Amino acid sequence: MISQEITVNGKKFRLSMTDQLLMDVRRLKALYNAAYEDPESFEEVSSAISNTINQIATAVEPNVSDSDLDGLIQSIMKAVDEKTKEADEVKTKHAEDAAKSIKKATKSAPKFAKKTRK
């Protein structure tokens, strides 16, 4: 679990980035996209958006006021995006390093020649 401090409207909040939070942020983005792509469905997804926002808000301390909620959600989404990008970069670097190690190991492996009988 990663903890991060977020400042919204001059107030500091401590954010605990858990797997649940990451899933909630992804879900919120998907709900926003659904509402954007089909404005007629907004009424259907608005309660799901509200529930997801409230769930995300529970990941911070102290409790957030309604006046800070929008800015807090935006900051959390940005923080999650940054951490996801960092994690993806680490995974890519790890995969590249592993590929180089394998390639290097196969180049330096001793080569055995078959002896032919005459």
Secondary structure as GFF3:
##gff-version 3
##sequence-region A 1 118
A	DSSP	beta_strand	2	8	.	.	.	ID=ss1
A	DSSP	beta_strand	11	17	.	.	.	ID=ss2
A	DSSP	alpha_helix	19	37	.	.	.	ID=ss3
A	DSSP	three_ten_helix	39	41	.	.	.	ID=ss4
A	DSSP	alpha_helix	42	57	.	.	.	ID=ss5
A	DSSP	beta_strand	60	61	.	.	.	ID=ss6
A	DSSP	alpha_helix	66	108	.	.	.	ID=ss7
###
